[in-house]
Amino acid sequence: MKFKLTLTTLASSLLFTGMLNTTVFAENKIEQTNTTKLIKKLTNDQVEIINTFPSLGNLIGVVIKPKDSDNAQESILYVDKTGKYIISGALITPDGQNQTQIDGKKYIGSKIATKAYHDIKNTAWIEDGNKDAKHVIYAVADPNCIYCHKLFEQTRTAVKNGDLTIRWIWVGFLKPNSKDLALAIMSAKDPMKAIDTNEIKFNEATEQGGLKPVEKPSKKVMADFDKNMAFMNKYQFPGTPVIIYQDNKGQAEASFGLPSKEELTKIIQSASAK
């Protein structure tokens, strides 16, 4: 096509370009209409379409949000261009990457990260590691979360060699005793020792933290726990762990769920000391 255009007149080129743009516009309009109709139908018109973007193959990515809540978390669906099928959940590429997670970070996480990083000063975090470490990340975690447990395990080398500090923001929602375990960590005279105990004795088979609940947490500890839960609820995080950090360029970033080992290494290396 490039060869043919070089042999045509300027007028012909402009005519061709105009026709091409009109065709693309028309196709996009049809795709948008099909996408909107299908999502409205299958959700009973209970969600708002925030954004759409081209995705893998014949799929259109759609950022949606429930209409009945201002603080509801945005999420991603995929719709085929004919408007016949919706994919909800993990979209896995042929090379094993989670495309939903990648798109979530790009189209949702970046907006949440900036606001959440600004508000993180209002949480009651517990510092794990050298205060002068080169890299600092914040991690929202539940004591019974097996993926938080794996995050703890996978970061031990970086923490122990002084490269990384994790500021743990403990919440409790996964199990009936999650709150009690979070309060036990936050009530301990040595909170890091309590975290170590919870993770070293963590039962992976039952996904149960290894710490014993505290009987009477103080009012301050209860207030601190409420701050952490308010932070999580404000941003409607879909689960734990949530990693929030500022990169070396000063940009706030967020990662939802347990990153792959390769992605975790990238996160740590790109995190600033703030």
N, C-alpha and C positions, 0 to 999 in steps of 0.2 A: 504493500500500500504506500509506503514512503517513496518508493521508486516512481510509482504512477503519479503521485502528487507533484513531484519535481518536474514532470513533463507537462502538467496542465497549466492553464492560465491562472492568475491570481483570483479572478472572478470565480472560476470553477472550484478552486480550493475553498473559497469562502462559502460557496453554495453547499459543497460537500460537508464542511464543518458545521454549518447551520443545520443541515438535515440530521447529522450524527447527534448533535446536542439535543435536538428535538426528540429523537428516538430514545436516547438515554433517559431524558426527562420523563417521557411517557411511560417507559418501562418502570422507572423508579416509583412513579405515581401509582401504577397498578400494584407493584409489590407492597407499597405502604398501605394501600387500601386493603389488600388481602390480609396483611399482617394485623392491621387494626381490627378488622371484622372477626378474625379467628380468635384473637385474644379477648375481645369483648364477649364473644359467644361463650367461650370455655370458662371465663371467670365471672360470668353474669355481670359484666361491666363493673366489676368491683376494684379494678386497678387502673392506674393512670400510666400511660406510656410516656416516659421521661425522655428517652433517646433511642435511636436505632443506628446500627452500624453494620457494614458488610462483614460477614464471618466466613467460615470454612465452606468450600464447595457451594452448594445451592442454598446456604443458610443465611438468614438475617439475624443478627443479635439484637435483642430488645431489652432495654433497661426499664423495669416496671416498679411501681410503688403502690401499695394499697391506698385507696382513696379516703378511707375512714380514719386515718391517723397521720398527723403532721410529723410525728417522730418515727414512723415506721421505716424499717430498713429497705433500701432499694435492692433489687435482685435482678438476675439476668435469665431470660428465656431465649430459646432459639426457634425460629419459625422458618419453614422452607418457603421459597419464593412463590410457590403456587398457593400458599395460604391453606394447606391441607393438614400440616403436621406441626406439633409443638414438642420441643425437647426441653424438659425441666430437669436440672441436675447437672452432673458432671459430663461434659463433652470431651472425650478423650481423642487425641490426635493419633495417627498411625505410629508415631515415635514415642507414644506413652505420656505425652504432656497433657495436663488438665487445662484445656482451653478456657473453660468456664472460670477457673481461678485466675488465669492470665487476664481475661477480659474484665473480670471483677476488679482486679487491682487497677487496671487502666481506666475504666469508665465509672467505677464507684469508689474504690479505695482511696484514690487521690483526693477526692472531695472530702471524704470522712477524715482522712489523716490530718489534713490541715487544721480542721476544727478540733479534732480530738487531741492533737498534740498541744494546742493552745490551752485546752482545759485540763490537761493531765496534771497540772500543778495542784489541782483541787482534790487529787486522789491521795490515799495513804499507802504509798509504796514502801517496799522493804528492799534494801540494797543488798545485792548478791555480787560480791567481787570487789576489786580494788577501786576506790573512789577516783583514782587518777588513771583509770584505764583509757586506752585510745578510743574505745568504742562503747557506746551506751545504748541499750534498747530497753523499752518498757514492755512487759508481758502481762496481759490480763489472763488470769488462770484460776481454775477451780481445783481444789485439793483432790477431787476424785476423777479428774480428767486424765485419761491415759495418754492423750496427745501432749498435754502439758507436762506430764511425767517424762515422755520421750524427749520433749524440748529440753527439760532439765538435764537429762542424761547426755544429750548430744552437745550441750554447751559447756560441760564440765572442763574440758581441756582449755578452751578459750578463757574461761573464768579463772581457772587455777594458774594459768601462765601470765595473768595480768592484762590480757588484751581486751577483755570484755567485762562490762558490768551489766547485770540485768536488774532492773527495778520491777519487782513483782507486785502486781496489783491483784490482791486476792478477792475473789467473789465466791458466791456459793449458790448454785442453782441446779446442778446436775442430779443430785440425790438428796433425800431427806436430811442426811447428816453433813452435806457439803458446807452449809453455813456454819455448823458447829466446828468443823475442822478448820475452816478459814479463821474463825474467831480464836481457835486454839493457837494457830500460827501467830496471829496478830497480838495475842495476849502474852506470849512467851517472853521471858526475860532476855532470851537470846533467840530472836525470830529466825535467824538463819539456821541455827541448830535445829529448830522445830521444822523448818522446811526440809533440811537434810533427812531428818527422821521420817517425815511423811513420804519422801521419795525413795529412800533406801528400803523402807518397809512396805512400799507400795505393792499391792497384790494385783498383778496384771490380769490374772484369770478372772477376778471378780471386779476389776477396775475400781479398787477401793484404796483410798489413801491410808497410810500406816500410822497416823497420829491419833492419839486419844483426845476426845473432846474436852474442852475446859468447862468447869461447872458454872462459874459466875464471872463472865466477862465484864470488865468495867464499862461505865457509861462512855468513856472516851473511845474505847475499842469498838463498842457498838456504833458510835457515831462515825468512826473511821470506816467501818465496814459498810455503813449506809452510804457514805460518800462514794465508795468503790462501786456499789451496786447502782447508784444513781448515774454514775459515769457510764457504766455498761448499758443501762436502760436508755439513757439519753441518745446514744448512738446505735442502739438496737443491733449490737454485734450478734451475728448469727450463731456464735458458739465460742469455745475457747480451744487453743490459745489464740489471742490477738496480739500481734507484735506491732508496736508503734515506735517510730524513731525518726530522727532528723538525719538526713544524709550529709555527706561532706560538702554539698553545694547549698545547704541550708533549706532543702526541700523536705517537708514532712512526708513520711511514707507509712503505709500500713500493710500488714500481711495477715490474712485470715486462715486459721488452721495451721497444721504442722507443715512447714516447708520441707521440700526435699533436702537432703544433705547438701547438695550443690547450691540450692537456692539459699539455704541458711548461711552458708559460707559467704555468699555474695552480700546478704543482708548485713552480716557482722562486719565485713570488710568495708562496706559503704557507709556504715553508721558513724556519725560524728561522736565527739566526746560530750555532747550536751544531752 
